[in-house]
Amino acid sequence: MSRQIRISRSENMPLKEKLRRFSWLFFSLMIIILALSVITLYSAGTADCSGAVGTCGKFGAWRPYALAQMGRIAIGLSVFFIAAFSDIKLWLRSSYWLYAGALFLIMLVTFIGHSGMGAQRWLNLGFVSIQPSEFIKVGLVLVLARYFSWQNSFELEQFKNYLLPAAFVAFPFLLILLQPDLGTALSIAFISAGFFFIAGAKRQWFAIGAVLFAITAPVIWTVGLQGYQKQRITTFINPSRDLSGAGYQINQAKIAFGSGGIVGKGYLQGTQSQLSFLPEKHTDFIFTMFGEELGFIGGFVLIALYSIMVGIMLWWSKTTRNRFGQLVCFGFCLNFFIYYFINIAMVLGLMPTVGVPLPLMSFGGSSLLALMFGLGLVQNARIYRDVQLSAKGG
């Protein structure tokens, strides 16, 4: 049955009204975390010997991380405001195209992707490299939000109406898993499962899925996982098995965070991170560096900032009057929560090591831009919370 989107005329909202509806609290929380990112990345930098006398090897430098991150934040803020203040119908009607574009980029990675860190995840555009798997999460949230916003309660109880969204999830999931990028693939699976649950999927379907996963787990372990991925899981089960090899990274992360104590060793005083005992201190393991310097209190404050942002997005998903906006808020809320939960649990040794950045904190371009685009869309849903978006059978 063909469908035609009908949008209230109130979407022609003046800029003054958009600014009034814009959540400056949510924006301020995001800016605080971004500022903490720059501060931490400055600490991660080390001055080289080409500078002034006495600066060689000095801890704390704008290059190579902090200055580059500031440039990425500037671009990300532009993307954020474009997403936040654009007409909501633009994102509603372009959701399938954005998803298709991101999926196409992931397919290109399979053929002409750039390899690094044991995986083929990047597209080298000459002047910059991008990781398309980060952008597919934005497209996936939009396309699932649009699809489920069309379904009524009767349709959401029928299994056949979940086949198309399941295909939307399966294609990028399998392609990303083959790169291999287990962390992003699992995050996509968790986000999609949450989406299906909130949309109204029956609980017994999740139980059946869990049973099928348990049955196929031995096959996945044997032929689906790479050697280093198996090693990460066995290291998680027995961290002391190979402290100088596979267990080195997570062991150093625990030492770094634990040595920070309650108040930390002080800014620029983290010995584990500054002396390069901690690998990937500027990307996936930035939380341990942050905790070593600022201690339990610093880590608690950062988690509190994340949790407040999640709470705000959950509240918006409840109070937004149109279904599309509700699902956009929920989808990006779930994405945001899963990423910071997995990352922090990973670096503290509560989960196996996977390549998942800490939102708004880790050094990176694609993940930061995709996340700020998503948070801009959440603000957009907030601004247009009273606009009635509906789908009418035609």
C-alpha positions in Angstrom: 0.0 0.0 0.0 1.5 3.3 -1.0 1.8 6.0 1.6 2.1 9.7 1.5 3.6 11.8 4.3 1.5 14.7 5.6 3.3 17.4 7.6 1.7 20.2 9.6 2.3 23.7 8.2 3.8 24.7 11.5 7.1 23.4 10.3 7.7 26.9 8.8 9.0 28.1 12.1 10.9 31.4 12.4 14.5 31.3 13.7 13.6 33.2 16.8 11.1 30.4 17.8 13.7 27.7 17.0 16.2 29.4 19.3 13.6 29.6 22.0 12.9 25.9 21.8 16.6 25.0 21.5 17.8 23.3 24.7 20.8 25.3 25.8 21.3 23.0 28.8 21.7 20.0 26.5 24.1 22.0 24.3 26.1 23.1 27.3 26.6 19.6 28.6 27.9 18.6 25.1 30.3 21.5 25.1 31.6 20.7 28.5 32.4 17.1 27.5 34.1 18.4 24.3 36.2 20.8 26.4 37.2 17.9 28.6 38.2 16.0 25.5 40.5 18.8 24.3 42.0 19.2 27.8 42.7 15.4 28.0 44.1 15.2 24.5 46.4 18.2 25.3 47.8 16.1 28.2 48.2 13.1 25.9 50.5 15.2 23.6 54.2 15.4 24.1 56.4 18.3 22.9 59.1 17.3 20.4 62.7 18.5 20.3 62.1 21.0 17.5 60.6 23.6 19.8 62.1 26.0 22.3 65.0 24.9 24.6 63.7 22.9 27.6 60.5 21.8 25.9 61.8 18.6 24.5 59.8 15.6 25.8 57.6 17.9 28.0 54.3 16.4 28.9 51.3 18.3 27.4 51.2 19.7 23.9 48.7 21.0 21.4 50.0 18.6 18.8 49.3 16.0 17.6 45.9 15.5 19.2 44.4 18.5 20.9 44.7 21.0 18.0 43.4 18.5 15.4 40.5 17.7 17.7 39.6 21.4 18.0 39.4 21.6 14.2 37.1 18.5 14.1 34.9 20.0 16.9 34.5 23.2 14.8 33.4 21.2 11.8 31.2 19.0 14.1 29.5 22.1 15.6 28.6 23.3 12.0 27.1 19.9 11.3 25.3 20.0 14.7 23.6 23.3 14.0 22.6 22.5 10.4 21.0 19.3 11.7 19.3 21.1 14.6 17.8 24.0 12.8 16.9 22.5 9.4 13.3 21.7 8.6 12.3 18.4 10.2 10.7 17.2 7.0 14.1 17.3 5.3 15.4 14.6 7.6 12.1 12.6 7.4 12.0 12.5 3.6 15.7 12.0 3.1 16.1 9.2 5.7 16.2 6.4 3.1 18.7 8.3 0.9 21.0 8.9 3.9 20.8 5.3 4.8 21.5 4.2 1.2 24.4 6.6 0.9 26.1 5.3 4.1 25.5 1.7 3.1 27.1 2.4 -0.3 30.2 3.8 1.4 30.4 0.6 3.6 30.2 -1.5 0.4 33.0 0.6 -1.1 35.2 -0.2 2.0 34.9 -3.9 1.0 36.6 -3.3 -2.3 38.8 -0.2 -1.9 39.0 0.3 1.8 42.1 1.3 3.7 43.4 -1.2 6.2 44.7 -0.3 9.6 44.9 -1.9 13.1 44.1 -5.3 11.7 40.8 -4.3 9.9 39.7 -2.8 6.7 37.4 0.0 7.9 38.4 3.2 6.3 38.0 5.0 2.9 41.0 7.1 1.9 39.8 10.2 0.1 43.3 11.6 -0.3 43.0 14.6 1.9 41.1 12.7 4.7 40.1 9.1 5.7 36.6 8.4 6.8 35.1 5.4 8.6 31.6 4.8 7.0 30.5 2.4 9.7 30.1 5.4 12.0 27.7 7.2 9.6 25.6 4.1 9.0 24.4 4.4 12.6 22.9 7.8 11.8 21.2 6.5 8.6 20.0 3.4 10.4 18.3 5.4 13.3 16.6 7.7 10.7 15.4 4.9 8.5 14.0 2.8 11.4 12.4 5.9 12.9 10.7 6.7 9.6 9.6 3.1 9.0 8.2 2.5 12.5 6.5 5.9 12.6 4.3 4.7 9.8 3.1 1.6 11.6 0.0 1.5 13.7 -0.4 -0.7 16.8 -2.1 -3.5 14.8 0.7 -3.6 12.2 3.4 -3.6 14.9 2.1 -6.9 16.2 2.6 -8.7 12.9 6.0 -10.4 12.3 6.0 -9.7 8.6 6.2 -6.0 9.2 9.6 -6.5 10.9 11.2 -8.2 7.9 12.1 -5.0 6.0 13.7 -3.2 9.1 15.5 -6.5 9.9 17.0 -6.3 6.4 18.0 -2.6 7.0 19.9 -3.9 10.0 21.3 -7.1 8.5 23.1 -5.6 5.5 25.4 -3.1 7.3 25.8 -5.6 10.2 27.2 -8.3 8.0 29.4 -5.9 6.0 30.8 -4.3 9.1 31.4 -7.7 10.8 33.4 -8.8 7.7 35.7 -5.8 7.9 36.1 -7.0 10.8 34.7 -4.4 13.3 33.0 -6.4 16.0 32.5 -3.5 18.3 30.5 -1.4 15.8 28.6 -4.5 14.6 27.5 -5.4 18.1 26.5 -1.8 18.8 24.3 -1.8 15.7 22.7 -5.1 16.9 22.0 -3.6 20.4 20.6 -0.4 18.9 18.3 -2.3 16.5 17.1 -4.7 19.2 16.2 -1.7 21.4 14.4 -0.1 18.5 12.4 -3.2 17.8 11.5 -3.5 21.5 10.3 0.1 21.8 8.4 -0.2 18.5 6.3 -3.0 19.9 7.9 -6.3 18.9 6.7 -9.3 20.9 8.9 -10.4 23.7 8.8 -14.1 22.6 10.6 -13.0 19.4 13.5 -11.8 21.4 13.5 -15.1 23.4 13.6 -17.1 20.1 16.4 -14.9 18.9 18.4 -15.5 22.1 17.9 -19.3 21.7 19.0 -19.2 18.1 22.1 -17.2 19.0 23.0 -19.7 21.7 22.7 -22.6 19.2 24.8 -20.9 16.6 27.4 -19.5 19.1 29.9 -22.4 18.5 29.7 -21.9 14.8 30.3 -18.1 15.2 33.2 -18.8 17.4 34.8 -21.3 15.0 34.4 -19.6 11.7 33.0 -16.1 12.4 35.6 -14.6 14.7 39.2 -13.6 13.8 42.0 -15.0 15.9 42.7 -11.7 17.7 39.0 -11.4 18.5 39.0 -14.8 20.1 42.1 -13.8 22.0 40.4 -10.8 23.4 37.5 -12.8 24.7 39.8 -15.5 26.3 41.9 -12.6 27.8 38.7 -11.1 29.3 37.9 -14.5 30.9 41.5 -14.9 32.2 43.2 -11.5 32.2 46.4 -12.8 33.8 46.9 -15.4 31.1 49.2 -13.2 29.0 50.0 -10.0 30.7 52.8 -9.1 28.3 50.9 -9.9 25.2 47.1 -10.0 24.7 46.4 -8.9 28.2 48.8 -6.1 28.3 46.5 -3.3 27.1 43.6 -4.0 29.5 46.0 -4.7 32.4 47.7 -1.3 31.9 44.3 0.3 31.7 43.3 -1.1 35.1 46.7 0.0 36.6 46.3 3.5 35.2 42.8 4.1 36.4 43.3 2.4 39.7 46.5 4.4 40.4 44.4 7.6 40.1 42.7 6.9 43.4 39.9 9.3 44.6 41.2 12.6 43.4 43.8 11.6 40.8 47.5 12.2 40.3 46.9 15.7 38.9 46.6 17.2 35.5 49.7 16.3 33.3 50.9 14.0 36.1 49.6 10.6 34.9 52.7 8.4 34.8 51.1 5.3 33.1 49.7 7.4 30.3 52.5 10.0 30.0 55.2 7.4 29.9 53.3 5.5 27.2 52.6 2.4 29.2 49.0 2.8 28.2 48.3 2.0 24.5 45.6 4.0 22.6 45.4 6.5 25.4 44.0 9.2 23.0 41.3 7.0 21.4 39.5 4.0 22.9 41.3 4.1 26.3 41.1 7.9 26.9 38.8 7.3 30.0 41.6 5.5 31.8 44.0 8.5 31.2 41.3 10.8 32.3 40.7 8.7 35.5 44.5 8.5 36.3 44.9 12.3 36.3 41.5 13.3 37.8 40.7 10.1 39.8 37.4 8.6 40.7 35.8 12.0 41.2 36.7 13.0 37.6 35.4 9.8 36.2 32.2 10.1 38.2 31.6 13.6 37.0 32.1 12.5 33.3 29.7 9.6 33.7 27.2 12.0 35.4 27.4 14.3 32.4 26.7 11.4 30.1 23.9 10.2 32.2 22.2 13.6 32.4 22.3 13.8 28.6 20.8 10.3 28.3 18.1 11.3 30.7 17.3 14.4 28.8 17.0 12.5 25.5 14.8 9.9 27.1 12.5 12.6 28.4 12.3 14.2 25.0 11.5 10.8 23.4 8.6 10.6 25.8 7.3 14.2 25.5 7.7 14.7 21.7 4.2 14.6 20.1 5.2 13.1 16.7 6.2 9.5 16.4 9.2 10.2 14.1 10.7 12.7 16.6 10.1 10.3 19.5 12.0 7.5 17.7 14.8 9.8 16.6 15.4 10.8 20.2 15.2 7.3 21.5 17.5 5.9 18.7 20.3 8.4 19.3 19.9 8.2 23.1 20.4 4.4 22.8 23.3 4.8 20.5 24.9 7.3 22.9 24.3 5.2 26.0 25.6 2.0 24.4 28.8 3.6 23.3 29.8 5.1 26.6 28.6 2.1 28.5 30.6 -0.4 26.4 33.7 1.8 26.3 33.9 2.4 30.0 33.0 -1.2 30.8 35.7 -2.3 28.4 38.6 -0.2 29.7 37.7 -1.2 33.3 37.9 -4.9 32.4 34.1 -5.6 32.7 33.7 -6.5 29.1 36.0 -7.9 26.3 38.1 -5.3 24.5 36.3 -4.0 21.3 37.0 -1.0 19.2 34.5 1.4 20.6 35.3 5.1 21.1 34.2 7.2 24.1 31.5 9.6 22.8 32.7 13.2 22.4 36.0 12.4 24.2 38.0 10.0 22.0 40.3 11.4 19.4 38.7 10.8 16.0 36.9 12.4 13.0 34.2 10.1 11.7 32.9 9.1 15.1 32.8 12.7 16.4 31.1 14.1 13.3 28.5 11.2 13.1 27.7 11.6 16.8 27.3 15.4 16.7 25.1 15.0 13.6 23.0 12.6 15.6 22.8 15.0 18.6 21.8 17.8 16.2 18.9 15.6 15.0 17.8 15.1 18.6 17.8 18.9 19.1 15.8 19.1 15.8 13.2 16.7 17.2 13.1 18.8 20.4 12.5 22.0 18.4 9.8 20.5 16.3 8.2 18.5 19.2 4.8 19.9 18.6 4.6 19.5 14.9 2.3 16.7 13.9 3.9 14.3 11.4 1.7 11.5 10.1 1.5 9.0 7.3 -1.8 8.5 5.5 -2.6 5.5 3.3 -3.1 6.3 -0.3 
